[in-house]
Amino acid sequence: MSSSVNFKKGEDTFELIDLAEYAKKQRWWNRVFGQNSGPIAEKYSVATQIAIGGVTGWCAGFLFKKVGKVAASAVGGGFFLLQIANHTGYITVDWKRVEQDVKKAKKQLKLGAEKSPKEVRTKVDEVTTFLKKNIVLTGGFAGGFLIGLAS
């Protein structure tokens, strides 16, 4: 039984589609997430995509947590040592100059943030397209990343 019927009315040709038949032929994740035509979605099953995304996400989250701790310790320790050196008189800090430099940097950041370069917008569009096309993999990665941060 055909799921579509073509008919002509005047100069226009129309195609009627039996939606029940069309829905039966669609995979369940296409019905839930929409058409995703990414290369990963075509090669692997949903379970494989979730597993790949979850494992890579967990690894990224775990490393992010470990590197973040080391970086926070290094920055905090550096500030701590600078404060001790300042307090004991080994160094002196010109706080007026620091305040002026911070204000200057703040103004430059505000001016730069108002208009993003075209390259940044293009990359954001590319990433958004990738995420939409590979929604199952992305969901697995996000879940794995959060689990990696928690472990």
Salt bridges, closest charged atoms under 4 A:
GLU99 OE2 - LYS103 NZ 3.64
GLU126 OE1 - LYS123 NZ 3.64
